Amino acid sequence: MTNIDPNQTQTSESLYAWLETASIEQLIEFYNKYAKRRVRAFSDRELAVNRCRELWAKLQASSAGKVVSTKERSSTGGKKRISISESLRLPDRRVCCIETNEIWTNPLRLRRANPEWMSSGQLNRLTRQLYAAAKVGEKTVVKVNGRSFELVNPSLVRTPQKPAAVKGISK
């Protein structure tokens, strides 16, 4: 019964009748087949039936009128998404406060050690500016609330190597 086309309005009554008699496992299977987010379980049967009815109404009202399968929903197209930590591989993320000459392993450790120095938004700005400069191989100093911060070794950034023009092999 889970292979129902939402464009067939004459099946709504039969679907609602089926929802009343379906088992919890069948309701979960139906919901997971058509919903954007999967569920493991519902807290009770009444909630499961109501969620399936709401989902059915949304599917019928959708402009596309197409049921999107789980495999079609993938926004990455089957490619593995690169996380931020993989896209920016700084071998040395140590941050130094110029005024106190203290060094932390990364900006988050700095904020945890001294939460009164900056807010989380200021920490995000500090990190973004320091890492952006490090990506292009520049040394920069960022001031936050009267304190100056810099990366200890921004020159250690891994920059992609351009292949040299091959004219001949020599040793």
C-alpha positions in Angstrom: 0.0 0.0 0.0 3.0 2.3 0.3 3.3 2.8 -3.5 0.6 5.4 -3.7 0.7 8.3 -6.1 -0.1 11.6 -4.4 -1.7 13.0 -7.6 -4.5 10.4 -7.4 -7.0 12.2 -5.3 -9.5 9.3 -5.5 -7.1 7.3 -3.3 -7.2 9.7 -0.4 -10.2 8.0 1.2 -8.8 4.6 0.7 -5.4 5.8 2.1 -7.1 7.3 5.2 -8.9 4.0 5.7 -5.6 2.1 5.4 -3.9 4.4 7.8 -6.5 3.6 10.5 -5.8 -0.2 10.2 -2.1 -0.2 9.3 0.5 -1.3 11.9 3.0 1.1 13.4 5.8 -0.5 11.3 3.7 0.1 8.1 3.1 3.7 9.1 6.8 4.3 9.7 7.6 2.8 6.4 5.0 4.9 4.6 6.2 8.1 6.3 9.9 7.4 5.6 9.2 6.7 2.0 7.7 10.2 1.3 9.0 12.5 4.0 12.1 14.7 3.7 13.4 13.4 7.1 13.2 9.9 8.2 11.9 8.8 11.6 12.7 5.8 13.7 9.5 5.6 15.6 6.5 7.6 16.7 5.5 8.1 20.3 2.0 6.7 19.8 -0.3 5.4 17.0 -2.4 8.5 16.9 0.6 10.7 16.3 1.8 8.4 13.5 -1.6 8.5 11.7 -1.8 12.3 12.0 1.8 12.7 10.7 1.0 10.4 7.7 -2.2 12.3 7.0 -0.3 15.7 7.1 2.4 14.3 4.9 -0.2 13.0 2.4 -1.9 16.4 2.2 1.5 18.1 1.6 2.3 15.7 -1.2 -1.0 16.3 -2.9 -0.6 20.1 -2.6 3.0 20.1 -3.9 3.4 22.0 -7.1 5.7 19.3 -8.6 3.4 16.5 -7.7 6.3 14.2 -7.6 7.2 11.9 -4.8 10.9 12.3 -4.1 12.7 9.1 -3.2 15.4 8.9 -0.7 18.1 8.5 -3.4 16.8 11.5 -5.4 16.8 13.7 -2.3 20.6 13.7 -1.9 21.7 17.3 -2.5 25.3 16.3 -3.1 24.6 14.1 -6.1 26.3 11.1 -4.6 29.5 13.0 -4.0 31.0 13.1 -0.5 30.7 16.6 0.9 34.0 18.1 2.1 33.8 19.4 5.7 35.4 22.6 6.7 38.2 20.9 8.5 39.1 19.0 5.3 38.9 22.1 3.1 41.2 24.2 5.3 44.2 22.1 6.3 46.3 24.4 8.4 49.1 22.4 9.9 49.6 25.0 12.7 46.6 26.7 14.1 48.3 28.2 17.2 47.1 31.7 18.1 49.3 34.2 20.0 48.1 37.2 21.9 50.7 39.9 21.2 50.1 41.8 24.5 50.3 38.8 26.9 52.6 36.7 24.7 50.4 33.6 25.5 49.9 30.9 22.9 46.9 28.6 22.4 46.6 25.6 20.1 43.6 27.1 18.3 41.2 30.1 18.7 38.6 28.0 20.5 41.0 27.1 23.2 41.8 30.8 23.5 38.1 31.6 24.1 37.7 28.8 26.6 40.7 30.0 28.6 39.5 33.6 28.5 35.8 33.9 27.9 35.7 37.5 29.1 38.1 38.6 26.3 35.6 38.1 23.4 32.1 36.9 22.5 31.5 33.9 20.3 30.7 36.2 17.3 34.0 38.0 17.8 35.8 34.6 18.0 34.2 33.6 14.7 35.4 36.8 13.1 38.9 36.4 14.5 39.1 32.8 13.2 37.8 33.7 9.8 40.2 36.6 9.4 43.3 34.7 10.6 42.6 31.6 8.6 41.6 33.5 5.4 44.9 35.4 5.6 46.8 32.1 6.2 45.2 30.5 3.2 46.9 33.1 0.9 50.1 32.9 2.9 49.9 36.4 4.6 50.6 37.2 8.2 47.9 39.4 9.7 47.1 40.8 13.1 43.5 41.0 14.2 42.4 43.3 17.1 39.5 42.3 19.3 38.5 44.4 22.3 41.9 46.1 22.6 43.9 42.8 22.2 45.9 41.8 19.1 46.0 38.2 17.9 48.0 36.5 15.2 48.7 33.0 14.0 52.1 31.8 15.2 53.2 30.2 11.8 51.0 31.3 9.0 53.7 30.5 6.5 53.2 26.7 7.1 50.0 26.7 5.0 49.9 24.0 2.5 49.6 25.7 -0.9 48.9 23.7 -4.0 52.0 23.2 -6.0 51.8 24.2 -9.7 53.5 21.6 -11.9 56.6 23.0 -13.5 56.9 23.0 -17.3 58.7 19.8 -18.2 61.4 20.5 -20.8 63.5 17.5 -20.1 64.4 15.1 -17.4 67.7 15.9 -15.6 69.2 14.7 -12.4 
